Amino acid sequence: MNQETDVPGPTEWGTGVGVGPWQGPWPDDERYDPELLAEGDRRNVVDHYRYWHRDAVVADLDTRRHDFHVAIENFQHDHNIGTVVRTANAFAARAVHIVGRRRWNRRGAMVTDRYQHVHHHPDLVSLREFAAEQGLAIVAVDNTPGATPIERTALPERCVLLFGQEGPGLHSDSRDTADAVVSIAQFGSTRSINAGVAAGIAMHAWIAQHADPSRAW
C-alpha cells in the first residue's frame, strides 16, 4: 500500500524522476503497462499518464489535440527540430511536419516524438497540397518586411504554423505562397531568435487565442 494514503497507488523513487512500482492491487484497466506497474515509471509524462502503455497515451492525446499543425523546413539539417517537436507535444499540436530532408536530430525532442504525430514532406509543394486537402491555412512565421505582428494578429483556428531554419529563415517561396506571414516582436540587439524559441512563442499565441485553459493539466 501507499505509505502516505494507505490505498493502492504509485510510490516515489526517493531519487530521480518518476514513480516507483505500483503498490497494492494492480488497476484493472488495459491502458496500464504491466512492466511499468512492476518496475516503476521514470518517463517524463504528466501524472495522468503514469504507468500507461505508450499507445494508450497517444490514443488519449488524440482526443485532446488542437486544430493547429506545425511545420518546419529541414533543407540543411536544422538542429531546432527536436525542440519544435517537444514544444508541439506540450501544446498538443495536431501534428508536426518536417519539410525537406527526412532525417532530423531527435535529441532535442526528449522522446516526445513517441507521443507526437510527425509527418514528412519532401518539398513545400507537398506541404501545401496537404494543407489544401485538410482545409488548413498556412501561417508563415518570419521577421521580414510586410509581416503582421503576431501579437496583433487573429490566427486561424485551423492552420499550419510554418517555420524556417536557423540562419536562412523561411524559404522565399514559403512566404510568397502562405495565407499570412506574421512576425514576433523583438526589442534587443539580435536580429533573430532561433526557430525552436520562435515556434514556442507562435504556438502559445495560438493557444492564447483558441485553447480552453480548463483543459490544461
C-alpha positions as CSV (number, residue, x, y, z in Angstrom):
1,M,0.0,0.0,0.0
2,N,1.0,3.6,-0.4
3,Q,2.6,4.5,2.9
4,E,1.0,8.0,3.0
5,T,-2.6,7.2,1.9
6,D,-2.8,3.5,2.7
7,V,-4.5,2.9,-0.7
8,P,-3.2,1.3,-3.8
9,G,-1.1,3.6,-6.0
10,P,2.4,4.7,-7.0
11,T,5.3,5.1,-4.7
12,E,8.1,7.7,-5.0
13,W,11.5,6.7,-6.3
14,G,13.3,8.5,-3.5
15,T,15.7,10.0,-6.0
16,G,15.4,10.7,-9.7
17,V,12.4,11.3,-11.9
18,G,9.1,9.4,-11.9
19,V,7.4,7.0,-9.6
20,G,8.3,3.6,-8.3
21,P,6.5,0.2,-8.6
22,W,2.7,0.3,-8.1
23,Q,1.8,-0.7,-4.5
24,G,-1.2,-2.9,-3.8
25,P,-3.7,-4.5,-6.3
26,W,-3.0,-3.5,-9.9
27,P,-5.7,-1.5,-11.7
28,D,-8.0,-3.5,-13.9
29,D,-7.5,-1.3,-16.9
30,E,-5.9,-2.3,-20.2
31,R,-4.3,1.1,-20.6
32,Y,-1.8,0.2,-17.9
33,D,1.5,-1.4,-18.8
34,P,2.4,-4.4,-16.6
35,E,6.1,-3.8,-16.9
36,L,5.7,-0.2,-15.7
37,L,3.5,-1.2,-12.9
38,A,6.1,-3.8,-11.7
39,E,9.2,-1.7,-12.2
40,G,8.1,1.9,-11.9
41,D,7.7,4.7,-14.4
42,R,10.6,7.1,-15.0
43,R,9.2,8.7,-18.1
44,N,8.7,12.4,-18.3
45,V,4.9,12.3,-18.5
46,V,2.2,14.1,-16.6
47,D,0.7,12.1,-13.7
48,H,-2.5,11.3,-15.6
49,Y,-0.5,9.0,-17.9
50,R,1.7,7.3,-15.3
51,Y,2.0,3.6,-16.0
52,W,0.1,3.8,-19.2
53,H,1.2,2.0,-22.4
54,R,2.6,4.4,-25.0
55,D,-0.2,3.5,-27.4
56,A,-2.8,4.3,-24.8
57,V,-1.2,7.7,-24.1
58,V,-1.2,8.5,-27.8
59,A,-4.8,7.5,-28.2
60,D,-5.8,9.7,-25.3
61,L,-3.8,12.6,-26.6
62,D,-5.6,12.2,-30.0
63,T,-8.8,13.1,-28.2
64,R,-7.2,16.3,-26.8
65,R,-5.1,17.6,-29.7
66,H,-5.8,21.1,-31.0
67,D,-6.5,22.2,-34.6
68,F,-3.2,23.7,-35.4
69,H,-0.3,21.9,-37.1
70,V,3.4,22.9,-37.0
71,A,5.8,22.6,-40.0
72,I,9.5,23.3,-40.1
73,E,11.8,23.4,-43.1
74,N,14.7,21.0,-43.0
75,F,16.8,21.6,-46.0
76,Q,20.1,21.9,-44.1
77,H,19.6,19.5,-41.2
78,D,18.2,22.1,-38.8
79,H,19.1,21.3,-35.2
80,N,16.0,23.0,-33.8
81,I,13.5,20.4,-34.9
82,G,13.7,18.3,-31.8
83,T,12.8,21.4,-29.7
84,V,9.9,22.2,-32.0
85,V,8.6,18.6,-31.7
86,R,8.9,18.7,-27.9
87,T,7.0,22.1,-27.7
88,A,4.3,20.9,-30.1
89,N,3.7,17.9,-27.8
90,A,3.4,20.3,-24.8
91,F,0.8,22.3,-26.6
92,A,-1.0,19.3,-28.1
93,A,-0.5,20.2,-31.7
94,R,-2.4,18.0,-34.2
95,A,0.9,17.1,-35.9
96,V,4.4,18.2,-36.8
97,H,5.5,18.3,-40.4
98,I,9.2,18.1,-41.5
99,V,9.7,19.6,-44.9
100,G,12.8,18.7,-46.9
101,R,15.2,16.1,-45.5
102,R,13.6,13.2,-43.8
103,R,16.3,12.7,-41.2
104,W,16.4,15.1,-38.2
105,N,18.2,15.3,-34.9
106,R,15.8,13.7,-32.3
107,R,17.9,14.6,-29.3
108,G,16.1,17.8,-28.5
109,A,12.7,16.1,-28.7
110,M,13.5,14.2,-25.4
111,V,11.5,11.2,-26.7
112,T,8.3,13.3,-27.1
113,D,8.3,12.2,-30.8
114,R,6.9,8.9,-29.4
115,Y,3.7,10.7,-28.5
116,Q,3.5,13.3,-31.2
117,H,2.4,12.6,-34.8
118,V,5.3,13.6,-37.0
119,H,5.0,13.6,-40.9
120,H,7.5,14.1,-43.6
121,H,7.0,16.1,-46.8
122,P,9.8,16.1,-49.5
123,D,9.1,19.7,-50.5
124,L,6.9,22.7,-50.0
125,V,4.5,21.7,-52.7
126,S,3.7,18.6,-50.8
127,L,3.0,20.5,-47.6
128,R,0.7,23.0,-49.5
129,E,-1.2,20.1,-51.0
130,F,-1.7,18.5,-47.6
131,A,-2.9,21.8,-46.1
132,A,-5.3,22.4,-49.0
133,E,-6.8,18.9,-48.6
134,Q,-7.3,19.4,-44.9
135,G,-8.7,22.9,-45.2
136,L,-5.7,24.4,-43.3
137,A,-4.4,28.0,-43.7
138,I,-0.6,28.3,-43.8
139,V,0.7,30.9,-41.5
140,A,4.4,31.6,-42.1
141,V,6.4,32.9,-39.1
142,D,9.3,35.1,-40.1
143,N,10.5,38.6,-39.2
144,T,10.5,40.0,-42.7
145,P,9.2,43.3,-44.1
146,G,5.5,43.3,-44.6
147,A,4.8,40.6,-41.9
148,T,2.0,41.3,-39.5
149,P,2.9,41.3,-35.8
150,I,1.7,38.0,-34.3
151,E,0.8,39.9,-31.1
152,R,-1.9,41.8,-33.1
153,T,-3.0,39.0,-35.5
154,A,-6.1,36.8,-35.2
155,L,-4.6,33.4,-36.0
156,P,-6.8,31.0,-38.0
157,E,-8.2,28.2,-35.7
158,R,-7.3,25.6,-38.4
159,C,-3.8,26.3,-39.6
160,V,-0.3,25.2,-40.2
161,L,2.3,27.4,-38.4
162,L,5.3,27.2,-40.7
163,F,8.9,28.0,-39.6
164,G,12.2,28.3,-41.4
165,Q,15.7,27.2,-40.5
166,E,18.3,28.8,-38.2
167,G,20.2,31.3,-40.3
168,P,18.5,31.5,-43.7
169,G,14.9,31.6,-42.2
170,L,11.9,30.7,-44.3
171,H,12.3,29.8,-48.0
172,S,11.1,32.8,-50.1
173,D,8.5,30.5,-51.7
174,S,7.1,29.7,-48.3
175,R,6.5,33.4,-47.6
176,D,5.2,34.1,-51.1
177,T,2.6,31.3,-51.0
178,A,1.5,31.5,-47.4
179,D,-2.0,32.7,-46.5
180,A,-0.4,35.0,-43.9
181,V,3.0,36.0,-42.7
182,V,3.5,37.0,-39.1
183,S,6.4,38.3,-37.2
184,I,7.4,38.1,-33.5
185,A,8.2,41.5,-31.8
186,Q,11.8,41.8,-30.6
187,F,13.3,44.6,-28.7
188,G,17.0,43.7,-28.2
189,S,20.1,43.8,-30.4
190,T,19.9,40.4,-32.0
191,R,18.4,40.2,-35.5
192,S,16.5,36.9,-34.9
193,I,15.7,34.2,-32.4
194,N,16.2,30.5,-33.1
195,A,13.4,28.5,-34.7
196,G,12.8,26.5,-31.6
197,V,12.0,29.6,-29.5
198,A,10.0,31.2,-32.3
199,A,7.9,28.1,-32.6
200,G,7.1,28.1,-28.9
201,I,6.1,31.7,-29.0
202,A,3.9,31.2,-32.0
203,M,2.2,28.1,-30.7
204,H,1.4,29.8,-27.4
205,A,-0.1,32.7,-29.3
206,W,-2.4,30.2,-30.9
207,I,-3.2,28.6,-27.5
208,A,-3.9,32.0,-26.0
209,Q,-6.5,32.7,-28.7
210,H,-8.2,29.3,-29.2
211,A,-7.5,26.8,-26.4
212,D,-9.6,26.2,-23.3
213,P,-7.4,26.8,-20.3
214,S,-9.5,24.5,-18.1
215,R,-8.3,21.5,-20.2
216,A,-4.7,22.1,-19.4
217,W,-3.0,19.7,-17.0
